[in-house]
Amino acid sequence: MTEQIMAKVDKEELRTVIAATLDVDVAEVTDGALFVEDLEVDSLMALEIAVNLEQRYQVKIGESELSGVTTLDSTHALLEELLRKAGR
């Protein structure tokens, strides 16, 4: 039961991780802010976000999955799904 509780991804923590990776203010990483259009994320920055998230949450984010991650909300949903599939 403890593992299921641990599997929940805290959205505010995720927001902080992404803001730190992008070197932007946490307030700029709104739930619906588009990474490319609003936060000016390029492919290298997207890869850096993915690597940080993989290390932090112990998941593997595939290239096809990474292309579908466009906002904090979609990132949160993907991490929740990956953790659920991993049984964590």
PyMOL commands that set and color helices and strands:
alter all, ss='L'
color gray80, all
select helices_A, chain A and resi 2-7+11-22+26-28+43-57+63-67+72-85
alter helices_A, ss='H'
color red, helices_A
deselect
rebuild
show_as cartoon
